[in-house]
């Protein structure tokens, strides 16, 4: 992700008059000129020109090391395998699944690197590389490739190469022989991608055969039904540029249609989009929403399409989405996924590394403060692990340990330096260079990190490493005189390929129909129609960026970053994000003090709940009153949504073997892939077996123990879908994933669905269920006690095998006369607690809908004026908890009680039939209740 352009004019008003004196200068940030504002930030330590030049030269040497090894050991293969010093050719190496869809036997790395060579002033090498591409690359291969990856890497690479080739030719020294050959190849490739758009919705299939298209009998693709939002929404820059360069409008038309469809299908109340969408119906398949993997570049391309094409509708859409992102997903310094239908509720407790591009996009938007905050948080994670893990939790533990040398953080670092001029970001870039050389450099290039915790390598060097990483690092340290052309005349694609801004006025064959207003009414006052002036983006305080970073410098070393109201600024602790309703705890005195400053009063009701009322005139300042109003609105929305919220359809894991015979029923979460147990009423029955390795993230080493059994595995380290594929390959008939979060339980945590990997999961045919830690330990304890444990995976509990249980009961009575009915009843209560719903006091709902008073429910009581604002009464014990609490420890007494309740008395095997039937009826009622709450 990237973007840059010059600016004509300043100020952030809403004037719709003549916007651009030079129509190709479409963006207003003036990033290079902004560096003068904070060029000598005290305390950061300005880097000398000599040091900057040294680091720039070091970047050049690192690029030469990677590029020369690719050319020597891998070309014409798509990618270099740096550990074994050979090329990666698809079909000749073991399949890596969907990752290999980027490889098309078209010398991917060379094409992806073309314009990088020019940025790094390697014009002779560029000229040689272009000749090789023209002479050697074949785009007519019988191979299935990703439409998304081929577009951004190959089509974008060819267009970027063409852009800088014609620029060099115009300068008169290099490329005088060039006659648009790269553009002709780009046009050929564009036509090969068009069959993917043969859908009623206009959304492209995720894959296409370069030779046979999609629906041809020999295409081996075209059966997919889903694609990711970014996959369908990251086409407009390359396709529009191809249309503008060639005068062939069809490419831009297809890309616009795809964007129009996604916009129309957004969730209207939240203005968010999901991760995965059905390409035929437009239904959201994965309804979680964030700014990372699966969605990231969709948002990026909306803003950049406005920059490159000058179409106001793209800016309107971006601003609408951006407002929703900052309202729901942004929890400074975190960016957490939420549900599109329930945006106040987090969809997961971890973040993926691809969101590291977002601070750079916020710079392009002109929203600097949150960009600095999120970037600093990411930098602290990097300082802890040397690289940014593929995913990490909200308390900054590693979730996925891989790091394939992604460039997104370097990209955001470059833009923040351009926006602030703060030499701190030069030091950040220096750290990136040092870490790459120290931990990733190998004799034949740079190797991806297999595990950032151990420093182990993977035999992989993706093309984007050369296309983006070295480009951003070099630009970070380069001065204007170091460049042979003006980088501000170009916009960068998501793969950092260069497209000239003059395309905005060339071959405008597509009508700019503003479809945005067909779907929503937009408030123009929210949108910046002209260039924001850098003098208002940055206060006249050279310490501005540092003051934002300072509270976050130790955030990773703490258990949890705090969300604190801006009211605390007056306490001298620096600027802080507002208190969010989802983070509020009525028992937290710090939160109560913040509420007081925001003019919010907390009233304890007789029934144990609390009521919140706002008096704007009692706020410490107008800014605090504004925060208070927003807090009250969020609380009301949160209360309303949680009242209406329906549980995910639960599934059941029922232990059916001796001595349980279906007596123990565990509440399980479903999966978005594999066998749908709601459509297979018989369920899947089998003995359980623990797999090796226990995380299931690699080939199963004990397949003989897993074959024809239901595999038990631990959550973490890889995608749920990857675990499913591995156990299915080993012969398992089903799988149970057990939460690795010690003490988690369905009693206290909401159920969730195990998501796929954002790609086609039709190959997974076995059922997969998720158990929280407490429920999973019940099965593990049973295995330790009885070895052979048989379970039934189903959509709901089935009738127990009463005949077998009766026989076992008689045998037990003959073997022992010491057990009495009192012990049996005790055992019944212990085991029965596992399958019951949480007690009333354990609910996480903010409000009790049956106990609302008329005044509480009066939505008109919220007003921007000085009228009172109130929210429904809230159970103090059930107020929403933050992601982690101070200390992350339960009181010892509570912990002991939980542990004792989770232990099951497996030895009490005999029960009166009346007790069994009574308990069984309770189980049935509980599951019938859950069925009523299904989505």
WOLINUR-V342749 format. One record per residue. RES is the residue in one small letter. SS is DSSP state (helix for helix, strand for strand, loop for the rest). PSI is psi in whole degrees, 0 to 359 (* if undefined). BURIAL is b if it has 9 or more other C-alpha atoms within 8 Angstrom, else e. Layout:
res-><RES:RES>
ss-><SS:SS>
psi-><PSI:PSI>
burial-><BURIAL:BURIAL>
//
This chain:
res-><x:x:x:x:x:x:x:x:x:x:x:x:x:x:x:x:x:x:x:x:x:x:x:x:x:x:x:x:x:x:x:x:x:x:x:x:x:x:x:x:x:x:x:x:x:x:x:x:x:x:x:x:x:x:x:x:x:x:x:x:x:x:x:x:x:x:x:x:x:x:x:x:x:x:x:x:x:x:x:x:x:x:x:x:x:x:x:x:x:x:x:x:x:x:x:x:x:x:x:x:x:x:x:x:x:x:x:x:x:x:x:x:x:x:x:x:x:x:x:x:x:x:x:x:x:x:x:x:x:x:x:x:x:x:x:x:x:x:x:x:x:x:x:x:x:x:x:x:x:x:x:x:x:x:x:x:x:x:x:x:x:x:x:x:x:x:x:x:x:x:x:x:x:x:x:x:x:x:x:x:x:x:x:x:x:x:x:x:x:x:x:x:x:x:x:x:x:x:x:x:x:x:x:x:x:x:x:x:x:x:x:x:x:x:x:x:x:x:x:x:x:x:x:x:x:x:x:x:x:x:x:x:x:x:x:x:x:x:x:x:x:x:x:x:x:x:x:x:x:x:x:x:x:x:x:x:x:x:x:x:x:x:x:x:x:x:x:x:x:x:x:x:x:x:x:x:x:x:x:x:x:x:x:x:x:x:x:x:x:x:x:x:x:x:x:x:x:x:x:x:x:x:x:x:x:x:x:x:x:x:x:x:x:x:x:x:x:x:x:x:x:x:x:x:x:x:x:x:x:x:x:x:x:x:x:x:x:x:x:x:x:x:x:x:x:x:x:x:x:x:x:x:x:x:x:x:x:x:x:x:x:x:x:x:x:x:x:x:x:x:x:x:x:x:x:x:x:x:x:x:x:x:x:x:x:x:x:x:x:x:x:x:x:x:x:x:x:x:x:x:x:x:x:x:x:x:x:x:x:x:x:x:x:x:x:x:x:x:x:x:x:x:x:x:x:x:x:x:x:x:x:x:x:x:x:x:x:x:x:x:x:x:x:x:x:x:x:x:x:x:x:x:x:x:x:x:x:x:x:x:x:x:x:x:x:x:x:x:x:x:x:x:x:x:x:x:x:x:x:x:x:x:x:x:x:x:x:x:x:x:x:x:x:x:x:x:x:x:x:x:x:x:x:x:x:x:x:x:x:x:x:x:x:x:x:x:x:x:x:x:x:x:x:x:x:x:x:x:x:x:x:x:x:x:x:x:x:x:x:x:x:x:x:x:x:x:x:x:x:x:x:x:x:x:x:x:x:x:x:x:x:x:x:x:x:x:x:x:x:x:x:x:x:x:x:x:x:x:x:x:x:x:x:x:x:x:x:x:x:x:x:x:x:x:x:x:x:x:x:x:x:x:x:x:x:x:x:x:x:x:x:x:x:x:x:x:x:x:x:x:x:x:x:x:x:x:x:x:x:x:x:x:x:x:x:x:x:x:x:x:x:x:x:x:x:x:x:x:x:x:x:x:x:x:x:x:x:x:x:x:x:x:x:x:x:x:x:x:x:x:x:x:x:x:x:x:x:x:x:x:x:x:x:x:x:x:x:x:x:x:x:x:x:x:x:x:x:x:x:x:x:x:x:x:x:x:x:x:x:x:x:x:x:x:x:x:x:x:x:x:x:x:x:x:x:x:x:x:x:x:x:x:x:x:x:x:x:x:x:x:x:x:x:x:x:x:x:x:x:x:x:x:x:x:x:x:x:x:x:x:x:x:x:x:x:x:x:x:x:x:x:x:x:x:x:x:x:x:x:x:x:x:x:x:x:x:x:x:x:x:x:x:x:x:x:x:x:x:x:x:x:x:x:x:x:x:x:x:x:x:x:x:x:x:x:x:x:x:x:x:x:x:x:x:x:x:x:x:x:x:x:x:x:x:x:x:x:x:x:x:x:x:x:x:x:x:x:x:x:x:x:x:x:x:x:x:x:x:x:x:x:x:x:x:x:x:x:x:x:x:x:x:x:x:x:x:x:x:x:x:x:x:x:x:x:x:x:x:x:x:x:x:x:x:x:x:x:x:x:x:x:x:x:x:x:x:x:x:x:x:x:x:x:x:x:x:x:x:x:x:x:x:x:x:x:x:x:x:x:x:x:x:x:x:x>
ss-><loop:loop:loop:loop:loop:loop:loop:loop:loop:loop:loop:loop:loop:loop:loop:loop:loop:loop:loop:loop:loop:loop:loop:loop:loop:loop:loop:loop:loop:loop:helix:helix:helix:helix:loop:loop:loop:loop:loop:loop:loop:loop:loop:loop:loop:loop:loop:loop:helix:helix:helix:helix:helix:helix:helix:helix:helix:helix:helix:helix:helix:helix:helix:helix:helix:helix:helix:helix:helix:helix:helix:helix:helix:loop:loop:loop:loop:loop:strand:strand:strand:loop:loop:loop:loop:strand:strand:strand:loop:loop:loop:loop:loop:loop:loop:loop:helix:helix:helix:helix:helix:helix:loop:loop:loop:loop:loop:helix:helix:helix:helix:helix:helix:helix:helix:helix:helix:helix:helix:loop:loop:loop:helix:helix:helix:helix:helix:helix:helix:helix:helix:helix:helix:helix:helix:helix:loop:loop:loop:loop:loop:loop:loop:strand:strand:strand:helix:helix:helix:helix:helix:helix:helix:helix:helix:helix:helix:helix:helix:helix:helix:helix:helix:helix:helix:helix:helix:helix:helix:helix:helix:loop:loop:loop:loop:loop:loop:loop:loop:loop:helix:helix:helix:helix:helix:helix:helix:helix:helix:helix:helix:helix:helix:helix:helix:helix:helix:loop:loop:loop:loop:loop:loop:loop:loop:loop:strand:strand:strand:loop:loop:loop:strand:loop:loop:loop:loop:loop:loop:loop:loop:loop:loop:loop:loop:strand:strand:strand:helix:helix:helix:helix:helix:loop:loop:helix:helix:helix:helix:helix:helix:helix:helix:helix:helix:helix:loop:loop:loop:helix:helix:helix:helix:helix:helix:helix:helix:helix:helix:helix:helix:helix:helix:helix:loop:loop:strand:loop:loop:loop:loop:strand:loop:loop:loop:strand:strand:strand:loop:loop:loop:loop:loop:strand:strand:strand:loop:strand:strand:loop:loop:loop:loop:loop:loop:helix:helix:helix:helix:helix:helix:helix:helix:helix:helix:helix:helix:helix:helix:loop:loop:helix:helix:helix:helix:helix:helix:helix:helix:helix:helix:helix:helix:helix:helix:helix:helix:helix:helix:strand:strand:loop:loop:strand:strand:loop:loop:strand:strand:loop:loop:loop:loop:loop:loop:strand:loop:loop:loop:strand:strand:strand:helix:helix:helix:helix:helix:helix:helix:helix:helix:helix:helix:helix:helix:loop:loop:helix:helix:helix:helix:helix:helix:helix:helix:helix:helix:helix:helix:helix:helix:helix:helix:helix:helix:loop:loop:loop:loop:loop:strand:strand:strand:loop:loop:loop:loop:strand:strand:strand:loop:loop:strand:loop:loop:loop:loop:helix:helix:helix:helix:helix:helix:helix:helix:helix:helix:helix:helix:helix:loop:loop:loop:helix:helix:helix:helix:helix:helix:helix:helix:helix:helix:helix:helix:helix:helix:helix:helix:helix:strand:strand:loop:loop:strand:strand:loop:strand:strand:strand:strand:loop:loop:loop:loop:strand:strand:strand:loop:loop:strand:loop:helix:helix:helix:helix:helix:helix:helix:helix:helix:helix:helix:helix:helix:helix:helix:loop:loop:helix:helix:helix:loop:loop:loop:loop:helix:helix:helix:strand:strand:strand:loop:loop:loop:loop:loop:strand:strand:strand:helix:helix:helix:helix:helix:loop:loop:loop:loop:loop:loop:loop:loop:loop:loop:helix:helix:helix:loop:loop:loop:loop:loop:helix:helix:helix:loop:loop:loop:loop:loop:loop:loop:helix:helix:helix:helix:loop:loop:loop:loop:loop:loop:helix:helix:helix:helix:helix:helix:helix:loop:loop:loop:loop:helix:helix:helix:loop:loop:loop:loop:loop:loop:loop:loop:helix:helix:helix:helix:helix:helix:loop:loop:loop:loop:loop:loop:loop:loop:loop:helix:helix:helix:loop:loop:loop:loop:loop:helix:helix:helix:helix:helix:helix:helix:helix:helix:loop:loop:strand:strand:strand:strand:strand:loop:loop:loop:loop:strand:strand:strand:strand:strand:strand:loop:helix:helix:helix:loop:loop:loop:helix:helix:helix:helix:helix:helix:helix:helix:helix:helix:helix:helix:helix:helix:helix:helix:helix:helix:helix:helix:helix:helix:helix:loop:loop:loop:loop:loop:loop:strand:strand:strand:strand:strand:loop:loop:loop:loop:loop:loop:loop:loop:strand:strand:strand:strand:strand:strand:loop:strand:loop:loop:loop:loop:loop:helix:helix:helix:loop:loop:loop:loop:strand:strand:strand:strand:strand:strand:strand:loop:loop:loop:loop:loop:loop:loop:loop:loop:loop:loop:loop:helix:helix:helix:helix:loop:loop:loop:strand:strand:strand:strand:strand:loop:loop:loop:loop:loop:helix:helix:helix:helix:helix:helix:helix:helix:helix:helix:loop:loop:loop:loop:strand:strand:strand:strand:strand:loop:loop:loop:loop:loop:loop:loop:loop:loop:loop:loop:loop:loop:loop:loop:strand:loop:loop:loop:loop:loop:loop:loop:loop:loop:loop:loop:loop:strand:strand:strand:strand:strand:loop:helix:helix:helix:helix:helix:helix:helix:helix:helix:helix:helix:helix:helix:helix:loop:loop:loop:strand:strand:strand:strand:strand:loop:loop:loop:loop:loop:loop:loop:helix:helix:helix:helix:helix:helix:helix:helix:helix:helix:helix:helix:helix:helix:loop:loop:loop:loop:loop:helix:helix:helix:helix:helix:helix:helix:helix:helix:helix:helix:helix:loop:loop:loop:loop:loop:loop:loop:helix:helix:helix:loop:loop:loop:loop:strand:loop:helix:helix:helix:loop:loop:loop:loop:loop:loop:loop:helix:helix:helix:loop:loop:loop:loop:loop:loop:loop:strand:strand:strand:strand:strand:strand:strand:helix:helix:helix:loop:loop:loop:loop:loop:loop:loop:helix:helix:helix:loop:loop:loop:helix:helix:helix:helix:helix:helix:helix:helix:helix:helix:helix:loop:loop:loop:loop:loop:loop:loop:loop:loop:loop:helix:helix:helix:helix:helix:helix:helix:helix:helix:helix:helix:helix:helix:helix:helix:helix:helix:helix:helix:helix:loop:loop:loop>
psi-><136:169:144:147:164:175:136:115:177:197:156:35:187:22:124:21:197:112:329:124:324:105:340:351:86:351:151:4:330:54:321:320:335:337:340:340:318:34:335:57:117:150:334:335:93:134:135:158:324:317:319:318:321:317:323:318:327:322:317:318:320:318:314:320:316:314:315:324:325:311:325:319:342:319:136:16:163:318:161:138:97:341:325:2:51:170:151:113:125:131:339:346:156:138:138:17:221:336:326:352:346:344:127:17:42:35:55:311:321:313:319:340:354:303:342:321:321:320:323:14:28:66:325:315:325:314:318:320:319:319:321:317:314:321:321:331:132:125:8:41:145:81:142:125:162:128:317:306:320:324:307:329:313:305:316:322:319:319:321:319:319:320:313:335:316:331:316:321:321:328:338:0:316:164:30:339:347:135:39:21:321:324:322:321:321:319:319:316:322:316:329:338:338:324:337:340:9:64:158:332:335:352:137:151:151:339:156:147:124:333:319:0:228:308:2:143:332:8:331:30:180:3:354:150:343:154:161:156:318:325:321:339:11:59:337:323:309:316:321:319:320:319:318:321:321:342:8:109:344:326:311:323:316:319:321:320:319:316:319:320:317:317:318:328:3:158:118:325:328:342:30:161:154:180:320:138:147:124:347:318:338:6:142:124:314:119:12:153:136:202:12:217:135:338:330:297:350:312:318:317:337:313:317:333:324:318:314:323:344:23:115:330:328:322:320:316:315:313:324:313:319:321:319:321:313:336:320:316:324:119:74:133:12:159:101:137:146:171:137:331:342:67:348:355:129:140:339:167:24:163:147:158:340:340:354:347:338:321:323:321:324:326:316:325:330:12:88:320:305:333:316:319:309:319:318:319:316:322:323:324:318:318:334:323:3:329:168:115:155:328:147:154:174:340:19:28:153:128:308:129:353:158:103:36:48:147:0:322:320:323:311:326:315:314:325:324:318:327:328:337:11:118:350:322:338:322:325:315:323:320:319:317:314:319:321:315:325:322:334:342:132:168:329:27:219:131:139:154:125:327:113:341:326:343:11:151:161:142:73:131:96:155:330:341:317:326:325:309:308:332:311:319:320:316:329:320:352:141:167:326:347:347:145:357:168:109:340:351:4:155:147:137:181:340:14:28:148:126:129:141:342:352:341:334:11:131:54:74:346:128:139:68:124:97:352:313:352:338:340:153:129:142:107:337:343:350:140:107:348:179:130:137:131:338:337:345:324:121:161:55:108:347:9:304:320:323:331:322:327:314:347:0:336:20:325:332:347:164:333:131:140:145:111:146:156:345:336:351:326:345:359:14:7:172:135:154:156:154:128:148:324:339:350:135:121:342:0:110:328:318:322:323:321:317:318:316:335:3:21:126:145:121:125:123:163:332:10:350:171:149:139:132:133:134:105:327:343:358:154:331:171:326:319:324:321:317:321:319:316:320:316:319:319:320:320:317:318:317:315:317:321:332:317:347:135:145:153:149:117:160:169:136:114:122:115:354:171:134:22:314:42:1:324:118:123:133:126:153:145:180:155:10:173:189:132:106:339:341:357:85:332:338:192:126:137:167:150:153:137:133:163:126:154:335:347:20:1:182:135:128:352:57:332:331:341:335:132:24:172:119:137:135:166:146:150:164:336:176:150:320:325:320:315:317:321:317:328:320:328:356:9:150:356:173:147:120:126:130:138:2:106:127:355:149:149:347:327:344:142:145:153:161:138:121:156:195:19:2:186:124:21:340:346:118:350:155:144:133:157:131:137:168:316:314:322:323:335:317:317:321:321:322:316:329:321:356:289:108:123:136:162:124:122:172:337:163:143:162:139:159:84:329:313:322:323:319:317:326:317:319:320:323:325:328:330:137:16:342:134:171:334:318:320:318:320:317:321:317:319:312:320:333:339:322:0:157:159:148:164:321:353:359:147:7:145:325:162:104:335:347:16:135:159:321:324:323:359:103:341:353:357:127:152:342:194:12:160:147:137:157:159:155:142:132:120:326:346:13:147:135:151:174:323:148:167:119:336:32:139:156:148:321:315:319:317:318:318:316:321:326:332:350:136:134:87:341:339:97:350:131:149:144:324:319:319:312:322:314:322:321:324:318:315:316:321:317:328:322:318:325:323:334:6:151:*>
burial-><b:b:b:b:b:b:b:b:e:b:b:b:e:b:e:e:e:e:e:b:e:e:b:b:b:b:b:b:b:b:b:e:e:b:b:e:b:b:b:b:b:e:e:b:b:e:e:e:e:e:e:b:b:e:b:b:e:e:b:b:e:e:b:e:b:b:b:e:b:b:b:e:b:b:b:b:b:b:b:b:b:b:b:e:b:b:b:b:b:b:e:e:e:e:e:e:e:e:e:b:b:b:b:b:b:b:b:b:b:b:b:b:b:b:b:b:b:b:b:b:e:b:b:e:e:b:b:e:b:b:e:b:b:b:e:e:b:e:e:e:b:b:e:b:b:b:b:b:b:b:b:b:b:b:b:b:b:b:b:b:b:b:b:b:b:b:e:b:b:e:e:e:e:b:b:e:e:b:e:e:e:b:b:e:b:b:b:b:b:b:e:b:b:b:b:b:b:b:b:e:b:b:b:b:b:b:b:b:b:b:b:b:b:b:e:e:e:e:b:b:b:b:e:e:e:b:b:b:b:b:b:b:b:b:b:b:b:b:b:b:b:b:b:b:b:e:b:e:b:e:b:b:b:b:b:b:b:b:b:b:b:b:b:e:b:b:b:e:e:b:b:b:b:b:b:b:b:b:b:b:e:b:e:b:b:b:b:b:b:b:b:b:e:b:b:b:b:b:b:b:b:b:b:b:b:b:b:b:b:b:b:e:b:b:b:b:b:b:b:b:b:e:e:b:b:b:e:b:b:b:b:b:b:b:b:b:b:b:b:b:e:b:b:b:e:b:b:e:b:b:b:b:b:b:b:b:b:b:b:b:b:b:b:b:e:b:b:b:e:b:b:b:b:b:b:b:b:b:b:b:b:b:e:e:b:b:b:b:b:b:b:b:b:b:b:e:e:b:b:b:b:b:b:b:b:b:b:b:b:b:b:b:b:b:b:b:b:b:b:b:b:b:b:e:b:b:e:b:b:b:e:b:b:e:b:b:e:e:e:b:b:b:e:b:b:b:b:b:b:b:b:b:e:e:b:e:b:b:b:b:b:b:b:b:b:b:b:b:b:b:b:b:b:b:b:b:b:b:e:e:e:e:b:e:e:e:e:e:b:b:b:b:b:b:b:b:b:b:b:b:b:b:b:b:b:e:b:e:e:e:e:e:e:b:e:b:e:e:e:e:e:e:e:e:e:e:b:b:b:b:b:b:b:b:e:e:b:b:e:e:e:b:e:b:b:e:b:b:b:e:b:b:b:e:b:b:e:e:b:b:b:e:b:b:b:b:b:b:b:e:e:e:e:b:b:b:b:b:b:b:b:b:b:b:b:b:e:e:e:e:b:b:e:b:b:b:b:b:b:b:b:b:e:e:b:e:e:e:b:b:b:b:b:b:b:b:e:e:b:b:e:e:e:b:b:b:b:b:b:e:b:b:b:b:b:b:b:b:b:e:b:b:b:e:e:e:b:b:b:b:b:b:b:b:b:b:b:e:e:b:b:b:b:b:b:b:b:b:b:b:b:e:b:b:b:e:b:e:e:b:e:e:b:b:b:b:b:b:b:b:b:b:b:b:b:b:b:e:e:b:e:e:b:e:e:b:b:e:b:b:b:b:b:b:b:b:b:e:b:b:b:b:b:b:b:b:b:b:e:b:b:b:b:b:b:b:b:b:b:e:e:e:e:b:b:b:e:b:e:e:b:e:b:b:b:b:b:b:b:e:b:e:e:b:e:b:b:b:b:b:b:b:b:b:b:b:e:b:b:e:e:b:b:e:e:e:e:e:b:b:b:b:b:b:b:e:b:e:e:e:b:e:e:e:b:e:e:b:b:e:e:b:b:e:e:e:e:e:b:e:b:e:b:b:b:e:b:b:e:b:b:b:e:b:b:b:e:b:e:e:e:b:b:e:b:b:b:b:e:e:e:b:e:e:e:b:b:e:e:e:b:b:b:e:e:e:b:b:b:b:b:b:b:b:b:b:e:b:b:b:b:e:e:b:b:e:e:e:e:e:e:e:e:e:b:e:e:e:e:e:e:b:e:b:e:e:e:b:b:b:b:e:e:e:b:b:e:e:b:b:e:b:b:b:e:b:b:e:e:b:b:e:b:b:e>
//
